[in-house]
Amino acid sequence: MPENEEQNKPFNDAMEHQQNVEGAPIPNTGELPLPIKVIGYFLIGGIILILVFGLVGNFLFN
């Protein structure tokens, strides 16, 4: 994956020194951790379900 290598490339010598000598991790800002993704899916899915049930219930009972 050349795209990932290009994205994680340090932008100056100081950052490269910090990553190589001091052992600083390369920042991975591309995606969220799995537990946060799952929580987000449940929240957004729940909101959508509540809206759909609310609209259907409104049309059926009014």
N, C-alpha and C positions, 0 to 999 in steps of 0.2 A: 504494500500500500504506500506508494510514494506520496499521496496526499497527506497522510498522517505525519510522515517524516518531515515534510515541508512545514506543516503546522507547528510541530514541536521544536523547530530550529530556533536557537537563541538569537535574539535580535542585536546583541552587542557582545563585546569581549567580556564584560563584567558578568553578565548572566552565564556565559559559557564557563567562566572560571568557577562561579558559584556551583553550577551543576556538576562539573567534573571534579574539582578539588574538595569542596565542602560537602558534596553529596546531597545537594538540594534536589528534590524530585522535580521532574518536568511537569509543569501544571497541565492537568487534563481538564480543560474547560468545555469540552465538546458535548458532554452528556451528564445527566444526573445519575446518582446511585439508584440501584434497583428499588430499595424500600421507598424512596421518595417518589419514584415513578408509580409504584403500585398505589400509594396513598392518593396521588393525584388522579389516577384512573378511577379509583373508587369515588372520590369527591365529585369529579366531573360527571361520571356515570350516574351517581345518585341525584345530582342536580337535574340532569336531563330526564331521568325517570320521574322525578317529582313534577317537573313541568309537563311532561306528557300525560301523566295520570291526572294532574290538575286540569288540563285542557279537556281531556276526555270526560272527566267527571263533571266539569262545568257544562258541557254540551248535553250530557245525559240527564242530569238532575235539575236543569234550569229550563 
